[in-house]
Amino acid sequence: MAAFLHLLSGETSPFVASVIDANRREAGSRVTVVLLPGAAVPALDPGVSVRRLATGDLDYSALLDLIFEHDHVVTW
């Protein structure tokens, strides 16, 4: 089971959403998207977990934990 973490730092192109969706469709995969400050939320499938690096959600320590919990980390 592959675990994918996508870190979004700004506005994204439709290509980003298509890559995230392709990861989600892999058998047994788990996909998490983290929105860094200033990132816009792309249109994503409900099966994708979306988190924010912000007060009330993720802090830097929790983000680091997520990085080590995932097999693949992609930054955009």
N, CA, C and O atoms as a Tripos MOL2 file, in Angstrom:
@<TRIPOS>MOLECULE
protein
  304   303    76     0     0
PROTEIN
NO_CHARGES

@<TRIPOS>ATOM
      1 N           0.8450   -1.1800    0.0000 N.3       1 MET1
      2 CA          0.0000    0.0000    0.0000 C.3       1 MET1
      3 C           0.8850    1.2350    0.0000 C.2       1 MET1
      4 O           1.6470    1.4490    0.9430 O.2       1 MET1
      5 N           0.7960    2.0360   -1.0260 N.am      2 ALA2
      6 CA          1.5960    3.2520   -1.1400 C.3       2 ALA2
      7 C           0.8690    4.4180   -0.4780 C.2       2 ALA2
      8 O          -0.3510    4.5460   -0.5720 O.2       2 ALA2
      9 N           1.6400    5.2560    0.1860 N.am      3 ALA3
     10 CA          1.0900    6.4590    0.8060 C.3       3 ALA3
     11 C           1.7600    7.6660    0.1560 C.2       3 ALA3
     12 O           2.9840    7.7890    0.1610 O.2       3 ALA3
     13 N           0.9370    8.5550   -0.4040 N.am      4 PHE4
     14 CA          1.4200    9.7340   -1.1160 C.3       4 PHE4
     15 C           1.0800   10.9930   -0.3200 C.2       4 PHE4
     16 O          -0.0440   11.1560    0.1560 O.2       4 PHE4
     17 N           2.0600   11.8720   -0.1850 N.am      5 LEU5
     18 CA          1.8480   13.1670    0.4500 C.3       5 LEU5
     19 C           2.1920   14.2380   -0.5620 C.2       5 LEU5
     20 O           3.3090   14.2800   -1.0790 O.2       5 LEU5
     21 N           1.2290   15.1080   -0.8450 N.am      6 HIS6
     22 CA          1.4370   16.2190   -1.7790 C.3       6 HIS6
     23 C           1.4170   17.5120   -0.9720 C.2       6 HIS6
     24 O           0.4620   17.7860   -0.2460 O.2       6 HIS6
     25 N           2.4810   18.3030   -1.1050 N.am      7 LEU7
     26 CA          2.5810   19.5890   -0.4270 C.3       7 LEU7
     27 C           2.3510   20.6840   -1.4600 C.2       7 LEU7
     28 O           3.1360   20.8360   -2.3960 O.2       7 LEU7
     29 N           1.2830   21.4390   -1.2910 N.am      8 LEU8
     30 CA          0.9290   22.5020   -2.2400 C.3       8 LEU8
     31 C           1.2920   23.8510   -1.6320 C.2       8 LEU8
     32 O           0.8630   24.1890   -0.5280 O.2       8 LEU8
     33 N           2.0990   24.6220   -2.3810 N.am      9 SER9
     34 CA          2.5770   25.8900   -1.8270 C.3       9 SER9
     35 C           2.0000   27.1240   -2.4930 C.2       9 SER9
     36 O           2.2370   28.2350   -2.0170 O.2       9 SER9
     37 N           1.2650   26.9740   -3.5560 N.am     10 GLY10
     38 CA          0.7080   28.1340   -4.2440 C.3      10 GLY10
     39 C          -0.4460   27.7070   -5.1230 C.2      10 GLY10
     40 O          -1.0730   26.6750   -4.8840 O.2      10 GLY10
     41 N          -0.7220   28.4920   -6.1250 N.am     11 GLU11
     42 CA         -1.7830   28.1280   -7.0570 C.3      11 GLU11
     43 C          -1.3320   26.9170   -7.8510 C.2      11 GLU11
     44 O          -0.1560   26.7840   -8.1880 O.2      11 GLU11
     45 N          -2.2750   26.0350   -8.1470 N.am     12 THR12
     46 CA         -1.9230   24.8030   -8.8460 C.3      12 THR12
     47 C          -2.5760   24.7610  -10.2200 C.2      12 THR12
     48 O          -3.6200   25.3690  -10.4560 O.2      12 THR12
     49 N          -1.9420   24.0390  -11.1030 N.am     13 SER13
     50 CA         -2.4930   23.8370  -12.4390 C.3      13 SER13
     51 C          -3.3760   22.5840  -12.4110 C.2      13 SER13
     52 O          -3.3160   21.8020  -11.4620 O.2      13 SER13
     53 N          -4.1830   22.4010  -13.4400 N.am     14 PRO14
     54 CA         -5.0020   21.1830  -13.5190 C.3      14 PRO14
     55 C          -4.1530   19.9090  -13.5080 C.2      14 PRO14
     56 O          -4.6320   18.8480  -13.1080 O.2      14 PRO14
     57 N          -2.9090   20.0110  -13.9400 N.am     15 PHE15
     58 CA         -2.0060   18.8710  -13.9440 C.3      15 PHE15
     59 C          -1.8220   18.3080  -12.5360 C.2      15 PHE15
     60 O          -1.7720   17.0920  -12.3540 O.2      15 PHE15
     61 N          -1.7210   19.1880  -11.5450 N.am     16 VAL16
     62 CA         -1.5200   18.7560  -10.1560 C.3      16 VAL16
     63 C          -2.6820   17.8720   -9.7080 C.2      16 VAL16
     64 O          -2.4650   16.7940   -9.1540 O.2      16 VAL16
     65 N          -3.8990   18.3170   -9.9420 N.am     17 ALA17
     66 CA         -5.0720   17.5350   -9.5500 C.3      17 ALA17
     67 C          -5.1010   16.1940  -10.2740 C.2      17 ALA17
     68 O          -5.5250   15.1920   -9.6980 O.2      17 ALA17
     69 N          -4.6580   16.1620  -11.5240 N.am     18 SER18
     70 CA         -4.6670   14.8960  -12.2640 C.3      18 SER18
     71 C          -3.6360   13.9190  -11.7030 C.2      18 SER18
     72 O          -3.8930   12.7160  -11.6680 O.2      18 SER18
     73 N          -2.4870   14.4050  -11.2660 N.am     19 VAL19
     74 CA         -1.4800   13.5370  -10.6510 C.3      19 VAL19
     75 C          -1.9930   13.0100   -9.3070 C.2      19 VAL19
     76 O          -1.8470   11.8260   -9.0060 O.2      19 VAL19
     77 N          -2.5880   13.8830   -8.5100 N.am     20 ILE20
     78 CA         -3.1370   13.4640   -7.2210 C.3      20 ILE20
     79 C          -4.2270   12.4160   -7.4350 C.2      20 ILE20
     80 O          -4.2820   11.4260   -6.7060 O.2      20 ILE20
     81 N          -5.0840   12.6200   -8.4160 N.am     21 ASP21
     82 CA         -6.1430   11.6560   -8.7110 C.3      21 ASP21
     83 C          -5.5640   10.3280   -9.1790 C.2      21 ASP21
     84 O          -6.0730    9.2720   -8.8040 O.2      21 ASP21
     85 N          -4.5200   10.3590   -9.9840 N.am     22 ALA22
     86 CA         -3.8810    9.1150  -10.4320 C.3      22 ALA22
     87 C          -3.2950    8.3530   -9.2490 C.2      22 ALA22
     88 O          -3.3870    7.1260   -9.1970 O.2      22 ALA22
     89 N          -2.6980    9.0630   -8.3050 N.am     23 ASN23
     90 CA         -2.1900    8.4090   -7.0970 C.3      23 ASN23
     91 C          -3.3200    7.7820   -6.3050 C.2      23 ASN23
     92 O          -3.1840    6.6710   -5.7930 O.2      23 ASN23
     93 N          -4.4450    8.4940   -6.2000 N.am     24 ARG24
     94 CA         -5.5880    8.0030   -5.4450 C.3      24 ARG24
     95 C          -6.1560    6.7270   -6.0560 C.2      24 ARG24
     96 O          -6.6350    5.8540   -5.3310 O.2      24 ARG24
     97 N          -6.1080    6.6130   -7.3620 N.am     25 ARG25
     98 CA         -6.6860    5.4550   -8.0430 C.3      25 ARG25
     99 C          -5.8040    4.2090   -7.9710 C.2      25 ARG25
    100 O          -6.2480    3.1190   -8.3300 O.2      25 ARG25
    101 N          -4.5610    4.3580   -7.5120 N.am     26 GLU26
    102 CA         -3.7050    3.1820   -7.3700 C.3      26 GLU26
    103 C          -4.2960    2.2810   -6.2840 C.2      26 GLU26
    104 O          -4.7420    2.7540   -5.2390 O.2      26 GLU26
    105 N          -4.2880    0.9980   -6.5490 N.am     27 ALA27
    106 CA         -4.8760    0.0330   -5.6160 C.3      27 ALA27
    107 C          -4.2320    0.1430   -4.2340 C.2      27 ALA27
    108 O          -3.0110    0.0840   -4.0940 O.2      27 ALA27
    109 N          -5.0730    0.3040   -3.2250 N.am     28 GLY28
    110 CA         -4.6100    0.3390   -1.8450 C.3      28 GLY28
    111 C          -3.8590    1.5900   -1.4370 C.2      28 GLY28
    112 O          -3.2550    1.6220   -0.3650 O.2      28 GLY28
    113 N          -3.8840    2.6120   -2.2620 N.am     29 SER29
    114 CA         -3.1150    3.8140   -1.9390 C.3      29 SER29
    115 C          -3.8430    4.6970   -0.9290 C.2      29 SER29
    116 O          -5.0570    4.6130   -0.7400 O.2      29 SER29
    117 N          -3.0410    5.5460   -0.2940 N.am     30 ARG30
    118 CA         -3.5540    6.5640    0.6270 C.3      30 ARG30
    119 C          -2.9350    7.8760    0.1990 C.2      30 ARG30
    120 O          -1.7180    7.9630    0.0350 O.2      30 ARG30
    121 N          -3.7620    8.9100    0.0150 N.am     31 VAL31
    122 CA         -3.2710   10.1990   -0.4720 C.3      31 VAL31
    123 C          -3.6620   11.2960    0.5030 C.2      31 VAL31
    124 O          -4.8200   11.4180    0.9050 O.2      31 VAL31
    125 N          -2.6630   12.0910    0.8720 N.am     32 THR32
    126 CA         -2.8860   13.2440    1.7370 C.3      32 THR32
    127 C          -2.3330   14.4740    1.0310 C.2      32 THR32
    128 O          -1.2440   14.4350    0.4580 O.2      32 THR32
    129 N          -3.0840   15.5570    1.0750 N.am     33 VAL33
    130 CA         -2.6440   16.8400    0.5280 C.3      33 VAL33
    131 C          -2.5250   17.8200    1.6850 C.2      33 VAL33
    132 O          -3.4460   17.9630    2.4890 O.2      33 VAL33
    133 N          -1.3800   18.4950    1.7620 N.am     34 VAL34
    134 CA         -1.1910   19.5370    2.7710 C.3      34 VAL34
    135 C          -1.1000   20.8730    2.0490 C.2      34 VAL34
    136 O          -0.2780   21.0600    1.1520 O.2      34 VAL34
    137 N          -1.9560   21.7860    2.4550 N.am     35 LEU35
    138 CA         -1.9680   23.1430    1.9000 C.3      35 LEU35
    139 C          -1.0660   24.0210    2.7550 C.2      35 LEU35
    140 O          -1.3600   24.2820    3.9210 O.2      35 LEU35
    141 N           0.0190   24.4670    2.1730 N.am     36 LEU36
    142 CA          0.9150   25.3800    2.8610 C.3      36 LEU36
    143 C           0.3250   26.7910    2.7660 C.2      36 LEU36
    144 O          -0.5750   27.0160    1.9570 O.2      36 LEU36
    145 N           0.8090   27.7530    3.5740 N.am     37 PRO37
    146 CA          0.2500   29.1040    3.5160 C.3      37 PRO37
    147 C           0.2500   29.6580    2.0930 C.2      37 PRO37
    148 O           1.2650   29.6100    1.3980 O.2      37 PRO37
    149 N          -0.8920   30.1800    1.6730 N.am     38 GLY38
    150 CA         -1.0480   30.7600    0.3520 C.3      38 GLY38
    151 C          -1.5120   29.7900   -0.7140 C.2      38 GLY38
    152 O          -1.7610   30.1960   -1.8490 O.2      38 GLY38
    153 N          -1.6330   28.5200   -0.3740 N.am     39 ALA39
    154 CA         -2.0530   27.5200   -1.3610 C.3      39 ALA39
    155 C          -3.5650   27.5210   -1.5320 C.2      39 ALA39
    156 O          -4.3240   27.6450   -0.5700 O.2      39 ALA39
    157 N          -3.9720   27.3800   -2.7740 N.am     40 ALA40
    158 CA         -5.3960   27.2710   -3.0920 C.3      40 ALA40
    159 C          -5.7970   25.7930   -3.0790 C.2      40 ALA40
    160 O          -4.9830   24.9180   -3.3740 O.2      40 ALA40
    161 N          -7.0310   25.5330   -2.7410 N.am     41 VAL41
    162 CA         -7.5270   24.1610   -2.7030 C.3      41 VAL41
    163 C          -7.9280   23.7420   -4.1130 C.2      41 VAL41
    164 O          -8.8450   24.3280   -4.6900 O.2      41 VAL41
    165 N          -7.2550   22.7340   -4.6810 N.am     42 PRO42
    166 CA         -7.6740   22.2620   -6.0040 C.3      42 PRO42
    167 C          -8.9200   21.3840   -5.8820 C.2      42 PRO42
    168 O          -9.2560   20.9250   -4.7900 O.2      42 PRO42
    169 N          -9.5890   21.1570   -6.9860 N.am     43 ALA43
    170 CA        -10.7440   20.2500   -6.9940 C.3      43 ALA43
    171 C         -10.2140   18.8320   -6.8490 C.2      43 ALA43
    172 O          -9.5060   18.3290   -7.7210 O.2      43 ALA43
    173 N         -10.5650   18.1910   -5.7360 N.am     44 LEU44
    174 CA        -10.0660   16.8510   -5.4470 C.3      44 LEU44
    175 C         -11.2010   15.8960   -5.1440 C.2      44 LEU44
    176 O         -12.2910   16.3000   -4.7380 O.2      44 LEU44
    177 N         -10.9250   14.6300   -5.3510 N.am     45 ASP45
    178 CA        -11.8680   13.5690   -5.0170 C.3      45 ASP45
    179 C         -12.0740   13.5400   -3.4980 C.2      45 ASP45
    180 O         -11.1370   13.8250   -2.7520 O.2      45 ASP45
    181 N         -13.2800   13.2020   -3.0250 N.am     46 PRO46
    182 CA        -13.5240   13.1320   -1.5740 C.3      46 PRO46
    183 C         -12.6350   12.1200   -0.8500 C.2      46 PRO46
    184 O         -12.4990   12.1950    0.3710 O.2      46 PRO46
    185 N         -12.0340   11.1840   -1.5660 N.am     47 GLY47
    186 CA        -11.1690   10.1920   -0.9400 C.3      47 GLY47
    187 C          -9.7900   10.7040   -0.5700 C.2      47 GLY47
    188 O          -8.9940    9.9760    0.0230 O.2      47 GLY47
    189 N          -9.5020   11.9500   -0.9160 N.am     48 VAL48
    190 CA         -8.2020   12.5550   -0.6230 C.3      48 VAL48
    191 C          -8.3110   13.3390    0.6780 C.2      48 VAL48
    192 O          -9.1940   14.1810    0.8390 O.2      48 VAL48
    193 N          -7.4050   13.0520    1.5980 N.am     49 SER49
    194 CA         -7.3710   13.7790    2.8680 C.3      49 SER49
    195 C          -6.6660   15.1180    2.6440 C.2      49 SER49
    196 O          -5.5530   15.1550    2.1210 O.2      49 SER49
    197 N          -7.3110   16.2120    3.0380 N.am     50 VAL50
    198 CA         -6.7370   17.5530    2.8680 C.3      50 VAL50
    199 C          -6.5140   18.1680    4.2460 C.2      50 VAL50
    200 O          -7.4240   18.2200    5.0730 O.2      50 VAL50
    201 N          -5.2880   18.6310    4.4760 N.am     51 ARG51
    202 CA         -4.9120   19.2770    5.7330 C.3      51 ARG51
    203 C          -4.3110   20.6400    5.4120 C.2      51 ARG51
    204 O          -3.9130   20.8980    4.2760 O.2      51 ARG51
    205 N          -4.2480   21.5090    6.4170 N.am     52 ARG52
    206 CA         -3.6450   22.8410    6.2600 C.3      52 ARG52
    207 C          -2.5380   23.0200    7.2900 C.2      52 ARG52
    208 O          -2.6690   22.6230    8.4480 O.2      52 ARG52
    209 N          -1.4510   23.6230    6.8410 N.am     53 LEU53
    210 CA         -0.4070   24.0320    7.7640 C.3      53 LEU53
    211 C          -0.8620   25.3640    8.3460 C.2      53 LEU53
    212 O          -0.5630   26.4290    7.8050 O.2      53 LEU53
    213 N          -1.5870   25.2850    9.4550 N.am     54 ALA54
    214 CA         -2.1920   26.4740   10.0520 C.3      54 ALA54
    215 C          -2.6020   26.1670   11.4840 C.2      54 ALA54
    216 O          -2.7580   25.0070   11.8630 O.2      54 ALA54
    217 N          -2.7690   27.1980   12.2560 N.am     55 THR55
    218 CA         -3.2540   27.0460   13.6120 C.3      55 THR55
    219 C          -4.5970   26.3290   13.5880 C.2      55 THR55
    220 O          -5.4820   26.6910   12.8120 O.2      55 THR55
    221 N          -4.7490   25.3350   14.4170 N.am     56 GLY56
    222 CA         -5.9930   24.5810   14.4650 C.3      56 GLY56
    223 C          -5.9670   23.3210   13.6240 C.2      56 GLY56
    224 O          -6.8830   22.5030   13.7090 O.2      56 GLY56
    225 N          -4.9300   23.1470   12.8090 N.am     57 ASP57
    226 CA         -4.8000   21.9190   12.0280 C.3      57 ASP57
    227 C          -3.3900   21.3750   12.2230 C.2      57 ASP57
    228 O          -3.1260   20.7200   13.2310 O.2      57 ASP57
    229 N          -2.4930   21.6250   11.3030 N.am     58 LEU58
    230 CA         -1.1210   21.1050   11.3980 C.3      58 LEU58
    231 C          -0.1470   22.1850   11.8400 C.2      58 LEU58
    232 O          -0.2430   23.3360   11.4170 O.2      58 LEU58
    233 N           0.7970   21.7980   12.7020 N.am     59 ASP59
    234 CA          1.9430   22.6530   12.9680 C.3      59 ASP59
    235 C           3.1450   21.9960   12.2830 C.2      59 ASP59
    236 O           3.0000   20.9320   11.6810 O.2      59 ASP59
    237 N           4.3120   22.6030   12.3660 N.am     60 TYR60
    238 CA          5.4770   22.0760   11.6610 C.3      60 TYR60
    239 C           5.8900   20.6950   12.1730 C.2      60 TYR60
    240 O           6.3500   19.8620   11.3930 O.2      60 TYR60
    241 N           5.7330   20.4520   13.4450 N.am     61 SER61
    242 CA          6.0700   19.1340   13.9970 C.3      61 SER61
    243 C           5.1610   18.0460   13.4220 C.2      61 SER61
    244 O           5.6320   16.9660   13.0650 O.2      61 SER61
    245 N           3.8700   18.3280   13.3340 N.am     62 ALA62
    246 CA          2.9200   17.3630   12.7680 C.3      62 ALA62
    247 C           3.1760   17.1710   11.2750 C.2      62 ALA62
    248 O           3.0070   16.0670   10.7570 O.2      62 ALA62
    249 N           3.5820   18.2350   10.5760 N.am     63 LEU63
    250 CA          3.9110   18.1160    9.1590 C.3      63 LEU63
    251 C           5.1140   17.1990    8.9750 C.2      63 LEU63
    252 O           5.1240   16.3540    8.0790 O.2      63 LEU63
    253 N           6.1100   17.3620    9.8060 N.am     64 LEU64
    254 CA          7.2890   16.4950    9.7290 C.3      64 LEU64
    255 C           6.9040   15.0340    9.9610 C.2      64 LEU64
    256 O           7.4050   14.1420    9.2760 O.2      64 LEU64
    257 N           6.0180   14.7900   10.9210 N.am     65 ASP65
    258 CA          5.5300   13.4250   11.1570 C.3      65 ASP65
    259 C           4.8550   12.8660    9.9030 C.2      65 ASP65
    260 O           5.0790   11.7110    9.5390 O.2      65 ASP65
    261 N           4.0320   13.6820    9.2430 N.am     66 LEU66
    262 CA          3.3750   13.2310    8.0160 C.3      66 LEU66
    263 C           4.3860   12.8780    6.9300 C.2      66 LEU66
    264 O           4.2180   11.8930    6.2110 O.2      66 LEU66
    265 N           5.4300   13.6820    6.8180 N.am     67 ILE67
    266 CA          6.4490   13.4200    5.8020 C.3      67 ILE67
    267 C           7.0610   12.0350    6.0140 C.2      67 ILE67
    268 O           7.2480   11.2870    5.0540 O.2      67 ILE67
    269 N           7.3700   11.6940    7.2500 N.am     68 PHE68
    270 CA          7.9800   10.3940    7.5300 C.3      68 PHE68
    271 C           6.9800    9.2400    7.4670 C.2      68 PHE68
    272 O           7.3890    8.0880    7.3260 O.2      68 PHE68
    273 N           5.6910    9.5220    7.5690 N.am     69 GLU69
    274 CA          4.6660    8.4730    7.5050 C.3      69 GLU69
    275 C           4.3110    8.0750    6.0750 C.2      69 GLU69
    276 O           3.6670    7.0460    5.8720 O.2      69 GLU69
    277 N           4.7120    8.8560    5.0900 N.am     70 HIS70
    278 CA          4.3520    8.6010    3.6980 C.3      70 HIS70
    279 C           5.5420    8.0740    2.9030 C.2      70 HIS70
    280 O           6.6890    8.4450    3.1500 O.2      70 HIS70
    281 N           5.2430    7.2030    1.9460 N.am     71 ASP71
    282 CA          6.2810    6.6280    1.0870 C.3      71 ASP71
    283 C           6.7880    7.6180    0.0470 C.2      71 ASP71
    284 O           7.9740    7.6330   -0.2810 O.2      71 ASP71
    285 N           5.8890    8.4380   -0.4650 N.am     72 HIS72
    286 CA          6.2150    9.3890   -1.5240 C.3      72 HIS72
    287 C           5.7910   10.7890   -1.0790 C.2      72 HIS72
    288 O           4.6700   10.9890   -0.6120 O.2      72 HIS72
    289 N           6.6970   11.7480   -1.2300 N.am     73 VAL73
    290 CA          6.3910   13.1420   -0.8920 C.3      73 VAL73
    291 C           6.6470   13.9790   -2.1440 C.2      73 VAL73
    292 O           7.7480   13.9750   -2.6950 O.2      73 VAL73
    293 N           5.6180   14.6910   -2.5800 N.am     74 VAL74
    294 CA          5.7060   15.5020   -3.8000 C.3      74 VAL74
    295 C           5.4190   16.9470   -3.4260 C.2      74 VAL74
    296 O           4.4140   17.2400   -2.7790 O.2      74 VAL74
    297 N           6.3000   17.8420   -3.8310 N.am     75 THR75
    298 CA          6.0720   19.2670   -3.5560 C.3      75 THR75
    299 C           5.7050   19.9750   -4.8460 C.2      75 THR75
    300 O           6.2690   19.6940   -5.9040 O.2      75 THR75
    301 N           4.7790   20.8720   -4.7530 N.am     76 TRP76
    302 CA          4.3080   21.6370   -5.9180 C.3      76 TRP76
    303 C           4.4640   23.1060   -5.6340 C.2      76 TRP76
    304 O           4.1300   23.9380   -6.4780 O.2      76 TRP76
@<TRIPOS>BOND
     1     1     2 1
     2     2     3 1
     3     3     4 2
     4     3     5 am
     5     5     6 1
     6     6     7 1
     7     7     8 2
     8     7     9 am
     9     9    10 1
    10    10    11 1
    11    11    12 2
    12    11    13 am
    13    13    14 1
    14    14    15 1
    15    15    16 2
    16    15    17 am
    17    17    18 1
    18    18    19 1
    19    19    20 2
    20    19    21 am
    21    21    22 1
    22    22    23 1
    23    23    24 2
    24    23    25 am
    25    25    26 1
    26    26    27 1
    27    27    28 2
    28    27    29 am
    29    29    30 1
    30    30    31 1
    31    31    32 2
    32    31    33 am
    33    33    34 1
    34    34    35 1
    35    35    36 2
    36    35    37 am
    37    37    38 1
    38    38    39 1
    39    39    40 2
    40    39    41 am
    41    41    42 1
    42    42    43 1
    43    43    44 2
    44    43    45 am
    45    45    46 1
    46    46    47 1
    47    47    48 2
    48    47    49 am
    49    49    50 1
    50    50    51 1
    51    51    52 2
    52    51    53 am
    53    53    54 1
    54    54    55 1
    55    55    56 2
    56    55    57 am
    57    57    58 1
    58    58    59 1
    59    59    60 2
    60    59    61 am
    61    61    62 1
    62    62    63 1
    63    63    64 2
    64    63    65 am
    65    65    66 1
    66    66    67 1
    67    67    68 2
    68    67    69 am
    69    69    70 1
    70    70    71 1
    71    71    72 2
    72    71    73 am
    73    73    74 1
    74    74    75 1
    75    75    76 2
    76    75    77 am
    77    77    78 1
    78    78    79 1
    79    79    80 2
    80    79    81 am
    81    81    82 1
    82    82    83 1
    83    83    84 2
    84    83    85 am
    85    85    86 1
    86    86    87 1
    87    87    88 2
    88    87    89 am
    89    89    90 1
    90    90    91 1
    91    91    92 2
    92    91    93 am
    93    93    94 1
    94    94    95 1
    95    95    96 2
    96    95    97 am
    97    97    98 1
    98    98    99 1
    99    99   100 2
   100    99   101 am
   101   101   102 1
   102   102   103 1
   103   103   104 2
   104   103   105 am
   105   105   106 1
   106   106   107 1
   107   107   108 2
   108   107   109 am
   109   109   110 1
   110   110   111 1
   111   111   112 2
   112   111   113 am
   113   113   114 1
   114   114   115 1
   115   115   116 2
   116   115   117 am
   117   117   118 1
   118   118   119 1
   119   119   120 2
   120   119   121 am
   121   121   122 1
   122   122   123 1
   123   123   124 2
   124   123   125 am
   125   125   126 1
   126   126   127 1
   127   127   128 2
   128   127   129 am
   129   129   130 1
   130   130   131 1
   131   131   132 2
   132   131   133 am
   133   133   134 1
   134   134   135 1
   135   135   136 2
   136   135   137 am
   137   137   138 1
   138   138   139 1
   139   139   140 2
   140   139   141 am
   141   141   142 1
   142   142   143 1
   143   143   144 2
   144   143   145 am
   145   145   146 1
   146   146   147 1
   147   147   148 2
   148   147   149 am
   149   149   150 1
   150   150   151 1
   151   151   152 2
   152   151   153 am
   153   153   154 1
   154   154   155 1
   155   155   156 2
   156   155   157 am
   157   157   158 1
   158   158   159 1
   159   159   160 2
   160   159   161 am
   161   161   162 1
   162   162   163 1
   163   163   164 2
   164   163   165 am
   165   165   166 1
   166   166   167 1
   167   167   168 2
   168   167   169 am
   169   169   170 1
   170   170   171 1
   171   171   172 2
   172   171   173 am
   173   173   174 1
   174   174   175 1
   175   175   176 2
   176   175   177 am
   177   177   178 1
   178   178   179 1
   179   179   180 2
   180   179   181 am
   181   181   182 1
   182   182   183 1
   183   183   184 2
   184   183   185 am
   185   185   186 1
   186   186   187 1
   187   187   188 2
   188   187   189 am
   189   189   190 1
   190   190   191 1
   191   191   192 2
   192   191   193 am
   193   193   194 1
   194   194   195 1
   195   195   196 2
   196   195   197 am
   197   197   198 1
   198   198   199 1
   199   199   200 2
   200   199   201 am
   201   201   202 1
   202   202   203 1
   203   203   204 2
   204   203   205 am
   205   205   206 1
   206   206   207 1
   207   207   208 2
   208   207   209 am
   209   209   210 1
   210   210   211 1
   211   211   212 2
   212   211   213 am
   213   213   214 1
   214   214   215 1
   215   215   216 2
   216   215   217 am
   217   217   218 1
   218   218   219 1
   219   219   220 2
   220   219   221 am
   221   221   222 1
   222   222   223 1
   223   223   224 2
   224   223   225 am
   225   225   226 1
   226   226   227 1
   227   227   228 2
   228   227   229 am
   229   229   230 1
   230   230   231 1
   231   231   232 2
   232   231   233 am
   233   233   234 1
   234   234   235 1
   235   235   236 2
   236   235   237 am
   237   237   238 1
   238   238   239 1
   239   239   240 2
   240   239   241 am
   241   241   242 1
   242   242   243 1
   243   243   244 2
   244   243   245 am
   245   245   246 1
   246   246   247 1
   247   247   248 2
   248   247   249 am
   249   249   250 1
   250   250   251 1
   251   251   252 2
   252   251   253 am
   253   253   254 1
   254   254   255 1
   255   255   256 2
   256   255   257 am
   257   257   258 1
   258   258   259 1
   259   259   260 2
   260   259   261 am
   261   261   262 1
   262   262   263 1
   263   263   264 2
   264   263   265 am
   265   265   266 1
   266   266   267 1
   267   267   268 2
   268   267   269 am
   269   269   270 1
   270   270   271 1
   271   271   272 2
   272   271   273 am
   273   273   274 1
   274   274   275 1
   275   275   276 2
   276   275   277 am
   277   277   278 1
   278   278   279 1
   279   279   280 2
   280   279   281 am
   281   281   282 1
   282   282   283 1
   283   283   284 2
   284   283   285 am
   285   285   286 1
   286   286   287 1
   287   287   288 2
   288   287   289 am
   289   289   290 1
   290   290   291 1
   291   291   292 2
   292   291   293 am
   293   293   294 1
   294   294   295 1
   295   295   296 2
   296   295   297 am
   297   297   298 1
   298   298   299 1
   299   299   300 2
   300   299   301 am
   301   301   302 1
   302   302   303 1
   303   303   304 2
@<TRIPOS>SUBSTRUCTURE
     1 MET1         2 RESIDUE 1 A MET
     2 ALA2         6 RESIDUE 1 A ALA
     3 ALA3        10 RESIDUE 1 A ALA
     4 PHE4        14 RESIDUE 1 A PHE
     5 LEU5        18 RESIDUE 1 A LEU
     6 HIS6        22 RESIDUE 1 A HIS
     7 LEU7        26 RESIDUE 1 A LEU
     8 LEU8        30 RESIDUE 1 A LEU
     9 SER9        34 RESIDUE 1 A SER
    10 GLY10       38 RESIDUE 1 A GLY
    11 GLU11       42 RESIDUE 1 A GLU
    12 THR12       46 RESIDUE 1 A THR
    13 SER13       50 RESIDUE 1 A SER
    14 PRO14       54 RESIDUE 1 A PRO
    15 PHE15       58 RESIDUE 1 A PHE
    16 VAL16       62 RESIDUE 1 A VAL
    17 ALA17       66 RESIDUE 1 A ALA
    18 SER18       70 RESIDUE 1 A SER
    19 VAL19       74 RESIDUE 1 A VAL
    20 ILE20       78 RESIDUE 1 A ILE
    21 ASP21       82 RESIDUE 1 A ASP
    22 ALA22       86 RESIDUE 1 A ALA
    23 ASN23       90 RESIDUE 1 A ASN
    24 ARG24       94 RESIDUE 1 A ARG
    25 ARG25       98 RESIDUE 1 A ARG
    26 GLU26      102 RESIDUE 1 A GLU
    27 ALA27      106 RESIDUE 1 A ALA
    28 GLY28      110 RESIDUE 1 A GLY
    29 SER29      114 RESIDUE 1 A SER
    30 ARG30      118 RESIDUE 1 A ARG
    31 VAL31      122 RESIDUE 1 A VAL
    32 THR32      126 RESIDUE 1 A THR
    33 VAL33      130 RESIDUE 1 A VAL
    34 VAL34      134 RESIDUE 1 A VAL
    35 LEU35      138 RESIDUE 1 A LEU
    36 LEU36      142 RESIDUE 1 A LEU
    37 PRO37      146 RESIDUE 1 A PRO
    38 GLY38      150 RESIDUE 1 A GLY
    39 ALA39      154 RESIDUE 1 A ALA
    40 ALA40      158 RESIDUE 1 A ALA
    41 VAL41      162 RESIDUE 1 A VAL
    42 PRO42      166 RESIDUE 1 A PRO
    43 ALA43      170 RESIDUE 1 A ALA
    44 LEU44      174 RESIDUE 1 A LEU
    45 ASP45      178 RESIDUE 1 A ASP
    46 PRO46      182 RESIDUE 1 A PRO
    47 GLY47      186 RESIDUE 1 A GLY
    48 VAL48      190 RESIDUE 1 A VAL
    49 SER49      194 RESIDUE 1 A SER
    50 VAL50      198 RESIDUE 1 A VAL
    51 ARG51      202 RESIDUE 1 A ARG
    52 ARG52      206 RESIDUE 1 A ARG
    53 LEU53      210 RESIDUE 1 A LEU
    54 ALA54      214 RESIDUE 1 A ALA
    55 THR55      218 RESIDUE 1 A THR
    56 GLY56      222 RESIDUE 1 A GLY
    57 ASP57      226 RESIDUE 1 A ASP
    58 LEU58      230 RESIDUE 1 A LEU
    59 ASP59      234 RESIDUE 1 A ASP
    60 TYR60      238 RESIDUE 1 A TYR
    61 SER61      242 RESIDUE 1 A SER
    62 ALA62      246 RESIDUE 1 A ALA
    63 LEU63      250 RESIDUE 1 A LEU
    64 LEU64      254 RESIDUE 1 A LEU
    65 ASP65      258 RESIDUE 1 A ASP
    66 LEU66      262 RESIDUE 1 A LEU
    67 ILE67      266 RESIDUE 1 A ILE
    68 PHE68      270 RESIDUE 1 A PHE
    69 GLU69      274 RESIDUE 1 A GLU
    70 HIS70      278 RESIDUE 1 A HIS
    71 ASP71      282 RESIDUE 1 A ASP
    72 HIS72      286 RESIDUE 1 A HIS
    73 VAL73      290 RESIDUE 1 A VAL
    74 VAL74      294 RESIDUE 1 A VAL
    75 THR75      298 RESIDUE 1 A THR
    76 TRP76      302 RESIDUE 1 A TRP
